[in-house]
Amino acid sequence: MLIFDAHLDLALNGVDWNRDLRQCVDDIRAQETTLEMTEKGRQNNVLSFPELQFSKVAVCLTTLLARQEQPINHAFGWTSPHACYAMAHAHLAYYRAMQADGYLKMLRTRSDLKFHFDAYQANPNTTPLGFILTMEGADPLLTPKTVFEFHEAGLRALGLTHYGTNRYGGGTRSEVGLSLDAIELLKYCDELNVTIDMTHLSDVSFWQVAKHFRGRVHASHQNARAICNWQRQFSDEQIRFVIDRDGVLGVSMDVIMLQDGFVRGVTKPVVTLERAVDQIDHVCQLSGSIRHVGIGTDLDGGYGFEQTPADLNRYRDLQSLVAIMQRRGFPQPDIHAFFNGNWMRFFNEALPE
Ligand SMILES: [Zn+2]
């Protein structure tokens, strides 16, 4: 089954983590093991370009990700907006270099997406991974107007915040709302048809975006509080809002979003991909159909298989969702819609002509 994955952090791995994603998963693991790199997530990667090709990932959204953090010794992030801006450009340069080398293909328009998907379907072994450029946290935007520059470079989706608060508003684990700059930024996103990714908004910010933004919204890597009860997940009311705006929510494979009470670096994953299907089922129950749920794995998003479902060791294991969904009574067209059809429909409408 062809996969549309609405959330990967490929440049985070290729640039910040210095992984050569042209290698197979085993070679990257072996190198990090040999070098005794024991920080969280090292030696435990689940993806690379050959792995994504083997797994039949036709299209993804991949991030520009550079969060501003005050402490100079913070494990993740940069201290100034300017450094965040520069790192976002480094991520962009990585994607451009990988495109020049035939590993990636940027999709900017509806016709790019359709043409690429058809080509991938016809020749999955020789067609590069198509990507729609997104930004996770607006920290690299020096001012709201900086979005025009990134849009020109291909940016088509934007999440305002990440963990904590930034200059645009409150994100995960915060209860801060939007800044005035965010209201201005939302206006430009509406003008540019940049879709807003509701993932990683604080609850206050979420409902402010709902009020101020009239354009298309989605939630790229987003599970439900009903499945895993803490603020990173959406309440049923928030899920219903995305459904009512005809958005799509991507099921994430990070167990901090699937396993209740999971503590990073302490708890071992016990949930399996069955839990991800519980998540799919939950969105279906709220909307009455499969239409609003897709894949948004977040795999290798700053962690490895120490933090994925117990039966997911490599990206390819995602394909076992097909059998689980079949056994749990999802008809074949619904499985298809979940794997790629729903995101294809969404971006066929949301991308510019
Ligand atoms: Zn994220």
Boltz pocket constraint, residues with backbone or C-beta under 6 A from the ligand:
constraints:
  - pocket:
      binder: B
      contacts: [[A, 136], [A, 200], [A, 221], [A, 298], [A, 301]]
      max_distance: 6.0
